[in-house]
Amino acid sequence: MARHDDERGGFWREVLLIVLVIAVAFLVSTLFGLIKRAHGADAVAGTPRIVSARVIAPDQLQVRFSAPLSRTDAGNFRFTHERAPDIPLPVSAVRVVSPERLALTIGRPLRTAERYHLEVLEPPLSRAVWPSSWALLLTVLLSSALINNFVFTRYLGLCIFFGITRNREAALGMGATFTLVMLTTGMMSWLLYMFVLKPLQLSFLQILVFIGVVAFMVQMLDTVLKKTHAKLHKKFGIYLMLITTNCIILAVPLLNAAADAGPLESFALAMGSGLGFALALFLMSCARERMELARVPASFEGLPIAFALAGLFALAFMGFSGLDFFR
């Protein structure tokens, strides 16, 4: 009994250490981003600059300057969406809140979770208008977990999904394990890409590097589980090692690299995809356990009925399509 308690204590110490590494990596990456943004600000003495810009639904943009502008008419501003920089959104009115604060009324509805770009003609100024940190975090987290669930909307990670969901306990354990590995590898891959591969122009090696990071984390987790939770390790079987080549765990770092995502977006995408996969495993394991008590035609036993259940879950998750949490 004492030995079992020591093994469990050792396992939770390992988990706490991994979580601490993730937190330190996230804080370091955020600090680097803040320092880079501070050094990139072109603050010239005596010249106004855009201090902040924030979208307020449905059609307002609040802008704060370091000094009053000489022109505050609507023709002095150009506002565009980040994905369509050549198509300006009309600025219909400008209201002076204070000498340094202006409220721009845009002729079209705006979304607080989208990215825009603001330009001032006189004096020539520009600034990217990004959503707030919390809005960005919640949007990416909920979108990757529900709206764009990797299993039910993109059909990735199906090998583990169908193999481990025959038992609810094993599915819950795999969901927690996968989320932990996803968080760790997602942040480590982001750090390697932003501070090693990208500066050295070695982006063509990103797939090999990301697979190496995943393999390292999975091998370490396999060793820890084998010594601390042998029963759970036996239930996982070959599927634990299959995490190394899981489509989802490779897709998240690749998506972050392709979008040139920041630390907050990378963290939210890794967390959301891990929680979404864990949710899919839990729902499917519950349905398959109940299906064992039902009368299933012989031709549908096993994988055929599992595919049918997955299709029904995919149809249900289509109900989240187009959902906007910050409209």
C-alpha positions in Angstrom: 0.0 0.0 0.0 2.8 2.4 0.9 4.6 1.5 -2.3 1.4 2.3 -4.3 1.1 5.7 -2.6 4.7 6.5 -3.3 4.2 5.6 -7.0 1.1 7.8 -7.2 3.0 10.6 -5.5 5.8 10.2 -8.0 3.3 10.4 -10.9 1.7 13.6 -9.7 5.1 15.1 -9.1 6.0 14.4 -12.7 2.7 15.9 -13.9 3.3 19.0 -11.7 6.8 19.4 -13.2 5.4 19.2 -16.7 2.8 21.8 -16.0 5.4 24.0 -14.4 7.6 23.7 -17.6 4.5 24.7 -19.7 3.8 27.7 -17.5 7.5 28.8 -17.6 7.6 28.4 -21.4 4.4 30.4 -21.8 5.6 33.2 -19.6 9.0 33.4 -21.3 7.4 33.5 -24.8 4.9 36.2 -23.7 7.8 38.2 -22.2 9.7 38.0 -25.5 6.7 39.1 -27.4 6.2 42.1 -25.1 9.8 43.1 -25.4 9.7 42.8 -29.2 6.6 44.9 -29.4 8.1 47.6 -27.1 11.2 47.8 -29.2 9.2 47.9 -32.4 7.2 50.9 -31.4 8.4 53.9 -33.4 7.8 56.6 -30.9 9.2 59.9 -32.2 9.3 62.8 -29.8 6.7 65.4 -30.6 4.9 63.2 -33.2 1.5 61.6 -32.4 1.3 57.9 -32.4 -1.5 55.4 -31.9 -1.4 54.1 -28.4 -4.3 51.8 -28.5 -7.2 50.8 -30.8 -10.2 48.7 -29.7 -13.3 47.4 -31.5 -16.6 47.9 -29.8 -19.5 46.1 -31.3 -21.5 46.7 -33.4 -19.7 49.4 -35.4 -17.4 51.5 -33.2 -13.7 51.8 -33.0 -12.1 53.6 -30.1 -8.6 55.0 -30.7 -6.2 56.7 -28.3 -3.3 58.8 -29.5 -0.2 60.1 -27.6 -1.0 63.6 -28.8 -4.0 65.4 -30.5 -4.3 65.1 -34.2 -4.5 68.1 -36.5 -7.2 66.4 -38.7 -10.1 64.5 -37.2 -12.4 64.2 -40.2 -13.4 60.8 -41.6 -11.3 61.2 -44.7 -8.2 61.2 -42.6 -8.7 57.5 -41.7 -8.5 54.2 -43.6 -9.8 51.1 -42.0 -9.5 47.6 -43.4 -9.8 43.9 -42.5 -6.5 42.1 -42.1 -7.6 39.4 -44.6 -8.7 42.0 -47.2 -6.2 44.9 -47.0 -7.2 46.3 -50.4 -10.9 46.7 -49.5 -11.4 49.7 -47.1 -14.3 49.7 -44.7 -16.0 53.1 -44.9 -15.5 55.4 -41.9 -18.9 57.2 -41.7 -18.2 59.5 -38.7 -15.6 60.5 -36.2 -16.5 61.7 -32.7 -13.9 63.5 -30.4 -14.2 61.9 -27.0 -11.2 63.9 -25.7 -8.2 65.6 -27.4 -6.3 62.2 -27.5 -9.3 59.9 -27.9 -11.5 59.4 -30.9 -14.5 57.2 -31.6 -14.8 56.1 -35.3 -18.1 54.8 -36.6 -17.6 52.2 -39.3 -20.2 51.8 -42.1 -20.3 48.0 -41.6 -20.7 45.7 -38.5 -17.5 44.8 -36.8 -16.6 41.7 -34.8 -14.5 42.0 -31.7 -12.7 38.7 -32.3 -11.5 39.7 -35.8 -8.3 41.5 -36.8 -8.3 44.8 -38.6 -5.8 47.5 -39.6 -6.1 51.3 -39.1 -4.2 53.9 -41.1 -4.0 57.7 -40.5 -3.1 59.8 -43.5 -2.0 63.0 -41.7 0.4 62.4 -39.9 1.1 59.0 -41.5 0.4 56.4 -38.8 -0.7 52.8 -38.9 -1.6 50.1 -36.3 -2.9 46.6 -36.3 -6.2 46.3 -34.4 -6.2 43.0 -32.6 -8.9 41.6 -30.2 -8.3 41.7 -26.5 -6.2 38.9 -25.0 -9.2 37.3 -23.2 -11.4 37.5 -26.2 -8.7 35.9 -28.4 -8.0 33.2 -25.8 -11.7 32.3 -25.4 -12.4 32.5 -29.1 -9.6 30.1 -30.2 -10.2 27.8 -27.2 -13.9 27.3 -27.8 -13.5 27.3 -31.6 -10.9 24.5 -31.6 -12.8 22.5 -29.0 -16.4 22.8 -30.3 -16.8 24.6 -33.6 -13.8 23.1 -35.4 -13.4 19.9 -33.4 -10.6 18.0 -35.0 -12.4 14.6 -34.7 -16.0 15.5 -35.6 -15.4 18.3 -38.2 -11.9 17.6 -39.6 -11.8 13.8 -39.1 -8.3 13.6 -37.7 -6.9 11.3 -35.0 -9.4 8.5 -35.9 -7.0 5.6 -35.2 -6.8 6.4 -31.5 -10.4 7.6 -31.4 -11.9 4.2 -32.5 -9.3 2.1 -30.7 -9.5 3.5 -27.2 -13.2 4.4 -26.9 -14.3 0.8 -26.1 -13.6 1.5 -22.4 -14.6 4.7 -20.7 -11.9 4.7 -18.1 -9.2 4.2 -20.7 -10.8 7.0 -22.8 -10.7 9.4 -19.9 -7.1 8.6 -19.2 -6.1 9.0 -22.8 -8.0 12.3 -23.0 -6.1 13.7 -20.0 -2.8 12.3 -21.3 -3.3 13.7 -24.8 -4.2 17.1 -23.5 -1.1 17.2 -21.4 1.1 16.1 -24.3 -0.7 18.5 -26.6 0.0 21.5 -24.4 3.6 20.6 -23.8 4.5 19.9 -27.4 2.5 22.8 -28.7 4.3 25.4 -26.6 7.8 23.7 -27.1 7.2 23.6 -30.9 6.2 27.2 -30.9 9.3 28.3 -29.1 11.5 26.2 -31.3 9.9 27.6 -34.5 9.9 31.3 -33.4 13.3 31.5 -31.9 15.3 28.8 -33.8 13.8 27.7 -37.1 12.4 31.0 -38.2 15.4 33.2 -37.4 17.8 30.7 -39.0 15.4 30.2 -42.1 15.1 26.5 -41.4 11.3 26.4 -41.6 11.5 23.5 -44.1 12.6 21.3 -41.1 9.5 22.1 -39.0 7.8 18.7 -39.6 10.9 16.7 -38.5 11.5 19.0 -35.5 7.9 18.8 -34.4 7.8 15.0 -34.7 11.0 14.9 -32.6 9.4 17.0 -29.9 6.3 14.8 -29.8 8.3 11.6 -29.8 10.4 12.9 -26.8 7.4 13.8 -24.8 5.5 10.6 -25.5 8.5 8.5 -24.7 9.0 10.3 -21.4 5.3 9.9 -20.6 5.4 6.2 -21.5 8.2 5.6 -19.1 6.5 7.5 -16.3 3.1 5.7 -16.8 4.8 2.3 -17.0 6.4 2.8 -13.6 3.6 4.6 -11.8 0.3 3.4 -13.4 1.0 0.0 -15.0 -2.7 -0.9 -15.2 -3.5 2.3 -17.1 -0.4 1.9 -19.3 -1.6 -1.6 -20.2 -5.1 -0.4 -21.2 -3.5 2.2 -23.5 -1.5 -0.4 -25.2 -0.1 0.6 -28.6 -2.3 3.7 -28.8 0.0 5.6 -26.4 2.9 5.3 -28.8 0.6 6.2 -31.7 0.3 9.7 -30.2 3.7 10.3 -31.8 2.2 10.1 -35.3 -1.3 11.4 -34.4 -2.6 13.8 -37.0 -4.0 16.3 -34.4 -0.8 16.6 -32.3 1.1 17.4 -35.5 -1.5 19.6 -37.0 -1.6 22.1 -34.1 2.2 23.1 -34.3 1.9 23.2 -38.1 -1.2 25.5 -38.0 0.5 27.8 -35.5 3.6 28.0 -37.7 1.6 28.6 -40.9 -0.5 31.4 -39.2 2.6 32.9 -37.5 0.6 32.7 -34.3 1.6 34.4 -31.1 2.1 32.7 -27.7 -1.5 33.3 -26.6 -3.0 31.9 -29.8 -0.7 28.9 -29.7 -1.5 28.1 -26.1 -5.3 28.4 -26.7 -5.2 26.2 -29.8 -3.2 23.5 -28.1 -5.5 23.6 -25.0 -8.7 23.7 -27.1 -7.7 20.9 -29.4 -6.7 18.7 -26.5 -9.9 19.3 -24.6 -11.9 18.8 -27.8 -10.2 15.5 -28.4 -10.8 14.5 -24.8 -14.5 15.4 -25.1 -14.8 13.4 -28.3 -13.2 10.3 -26.6 -15.6 10.7 -23.6 -18.8 11.0 -25.7 -17.8 8.1 -27.9 -16.9 5.8 -25.1 -20.2 6.5 -23.3 -22.1 5.8 -26.5 -20.2 2.6 -27.2 -20.6 1.2 -23.7 -24.4 1.7 -24.0 -24.3 0.2 -27.5 -23.0 -3.0 -26.0 -26.3 -3.5 -24.2 -28.3 -2.9 -27.4 -29.3 -5.4 -30.1 -27.0 -4.6 -33.1 -27.3 -6.5 -36.4 -24.4 -8.8 -37.0 -23.3 -6.9 -40.0 -23.0 -3.7 -37.9 -21.1 -5.0 -35.0 -17.7 -3.5 -34.2 -16.4 -0.7 -36.4 -19.5 -0.3 -38.6 -21.7 0.8 -35.7 -18.8 2.9 -34.3 -18.6 4.8 -37.6 -22.3 5.3 -37.6 -22.1 6.7 -34.0 -19.2 9.0 -35.0 -21.3 10.3 -38.0 -24.2 11.1 -35.6 -21.8 13.0 -33.3 -20.4 14.9 -36.3 -23.9 15.9 -37.3 -24.6 17.2 -33.8 -21.3 19.2 -33.7 -22.3 20.8 -37.0 -24.8 22.7 -34.9 -21.9 24.8 -33.6 -21.0 26.0 -37.1 -21.1 29.8 -37.4 -21.4 30.2 -33.6 -19.9 33.6 -32.5 -19.3 33.9 -28.8 -18.6 37.7 -28.9 -21.2 39.0 -31.4 
